[in-house]
């Protein structure tokens, strides 16, 4: 068995946020971090400490579609390091999605997949206008338009991580749109190897 981590985005009428959770093998979640509100068309850095787990585990980044089509969520420049200080910094070799997904894979237990994109997202007034790295490169995003429905999830799974080791997940995110969903990170036991 393996442990999996998730990043989820949820939509709230009065308060929109990006909570980050840690989840044990029994499905119990512990909130680690939360961002509140529509962030507009800006890339923002997030550093999240991932505590050691007793078994091999993965991180799962989960984007959840909000209440309407105006709410795309994007991620770029992901770095997963065995860094106990977990301080935001310029990553040495982040996954910038220019060549591939750097051993991160689409999970098969979701409703749709993260989409590789460059430039603006297809829906007006949502998502970034370009990637974080250069402005002209690639990033992954969750599309809020049809055929996605409220609550639909897209999950991205990290490579297997070592038990007993703390990690730092350093990434850039963009949450732009009036009907923002949620972006969460969890850990949980996985039933497959990646």
C-alpha positions in Angstrom: 0.0 0.0 0.0 1.1 3.6 -0.7 0.2 6.9 0.8 -1.3 9.5 -1.6 -1.5 13.3 -1.2 -4.1 15.6 -2.8 -4.6 19.3 -3.6 -8.3 20.2 -4.0 -10.2 23.4 -4.9 -13.8 23.9 -3.6 -16.3 26.6 -4.3 -18.0 28.7 -1.7 -20.7 31.3 -2.3 -19.4 33.9 0.3 -15.9 32.7 0.8 -13.7 30.9 -1.8 -10.6 29.1 -0.5 -7.8 26.7 -1.3 -7.5 24.4 1.7 -4.6 22.0 2.0 -5.1 18.8 4.0 -3.1 15.8 5.2 -5.0 12.5 5.2 -3.9 9.3 6.9 -4.6 5.7 5.7 -8.0 5.8 7.5 -9.2 8.7 5.4 -8.8 11.2 8.3 -7.9 14.7 7.1 -5.9 17.4 8.8 -5.9 20.9 7.4 -2.4 22.2 6.7 -3.0 25.4 4.8 -5.8 27.5 3.3 -6.0 30.3 0.8 -9.1 32.4 0.7 -10.7 34.3 -2.2 -10.4 34.7 -6.0 -6.7 35.5 -6.6 -7.3 37.1 -10.0 -5.0 36.7 -13.0 -1.8 36.3 -11.0 0.6 33.3 -10.4 1.1 32.8 -6.6 3.7 30.6 -5.0 2.8 28.0 -2.3 5.2 26.0 -0.1 3.5 23.1 1.7 5.3 20.8 4.2 4.4 17.2 3.7 5.0 15.3 7.0 6.6 11.9 6.9 4.3 8.9 6.6 4.8 5.3 7.8 4.4 3.8 4.3 5.4 4.6 0.7 3.1 7.4 -0.4 2.2 9.8 -3.3 0.9 13.4 -3.4 -2.3 13.9 -5.3 -3.1 17.4 -6.6 -6.9 17.6 -7.1 -8.7 20.5 -8.9 -12.4 20.5 -8.3 -14.7 22.5 -10.6 -16.7 25.3 -8.9 -20.3 26.4 -9.3 -20.0 27.7 -12.8 -17.8 27.8 -15.9 -15.9 31.0 -14.8 -13.3 29.4 -12.7 -10.1 27.8 -14.1 -7.4 26.6 -11.8 -3.8 26.3 -13.1 -0.5 24.9 -11.6 3.1 25.2 -12.8 6.7 24.8 -11.7 6.1 22.0 -9.2 9.0 20.9 -7.1 8.9 18.1 -4.6 12.0 18.0 -2.4 13.2 16.3 0.8 13.6 19.7 2.5 12.6 19.9 6.1 12.8 23.7 6.3 10.3 24.0 3.4 11.0 27.7 2.6 9.8 29.2 -0.7 12.7 29.6 -3.0 13.6 29.5 -6.7 13.4 25.8 -7.5 16.5 24.1 -8.9 14.7 21.9 -11.3 10.9 22.3 -11.1 8.5 20.5 -13.3 7.6 23.2 -15.8 5.6 20.9 -18.1 7.7 21.9 -21.1 8.8 18.4 -22.1 6.4 16.2 -20.1 4.7 15.9 -16.7 7.9 14.9 -14.9 6.6 11.5 -13.6 3.4 13.1 -12.4 0.4 11.1 -13.9 -3.3 11.6 -14.4 -5.2 9.6 -11.8 -7.9 7.2 -13.1 -10.4 7.7 -10.2 -11.5 11.3 -11.2 -14.1 12.8 -13.6 -11.7 14.5 -16.0 -8.0 15.2 -16.5 -5.7 18.2 -16.0 -5.2 19.9 -19.4 -1.8 20.9 -20.7 -2.0 24.4 -22.2 0.1 27.4 -23.3 -1.3 30.9 -23.6 -4.7 31.8 -22.2 -7.4 29.3 -21.1 -10.3 28.9 -23.5 -12.9 30.6 -21.3 -12.8 34.4 -21.1 -12.1 36.0 -17.7 -10.6 32.8 -16.3 -7.2 31.2 -15.8 -3.8 32.7 -16.5 -2.8 34.4 -19.8 0.4 32.3 -19.9 2.6 30.0 -17.9 4.5 31.0 -14.8 8.0 30.1 -16.1 8.3 32.2 -19.2 4.8 33.5 -20.0 4.9 31.5 -23.3 5.5 28.0 -22.1 3.1 25.2 -20.7 1.1 24.7 -17.6 -1.6 22.3 -16.4 -5.1 23.6 -15.7 -8.6 22.5 -14.7 -11.2 23.8 -17.2 -14.4 25.0 -15.6 -16.5 24.9 -18.9 -18.8 22.2 -20.2 -18.8 19.2 -20.1 -17.4 19.6 -16.6 -20.0 20.0 -13.8 -19.9 21.4 -10.3 -17.9 19.2 -8.1 -16.1 17.3 -10.9 -12.5 16.4 -10.0 -9.2 16.2 -11.9 -6.4 14.5 -10.0 -2.7 14.5 -10.7 -0.6 11.9 -8.9 3.1 12.3 -7.9 5.8 9.6 -8.1 6.0 7.3 -5.1 7.7 9.0 -2.1 9.7 7.4 0.7 8.2 6.6 4.1 9.8 8.3 7.1 10.9 11.3 5.0 9.5 14.9 5.2 9.0 16.7 1.9 8.3 20.2 0.7 5.8 20.7 -2.1 6.7 24.0 -3.8 4.4 25.1 -6.7 2.8 28.0 -8.4 -0.9 28.3 -8.8 -3.4 30.6 -10.5 -7.1 30.8 -9.5 -8.9 33.2 -11.7 -12.6 33.4 -12.2 -15.9 34.3 -10.5 -17.0 30.7 -10.0 -13.7 29.4 -8.5 -13.5 25.8 -7.4 -11.0 24.3 -4.9 -7.4 23.1 -4.9 -6.4 20.7 -2.1 -3.4 18.5 -1.2 -3.9 15.3 0.7 -1.9 12.2 1.7 -3.5 8.8 1.8 -2.6 5.2 1.2 -2.6 4.3 -2.5 -3.6 0.9 -3.9 -1.3 1.2 -7.0 2.3 2.0 -7.8 3.3 5.0 -10.0 
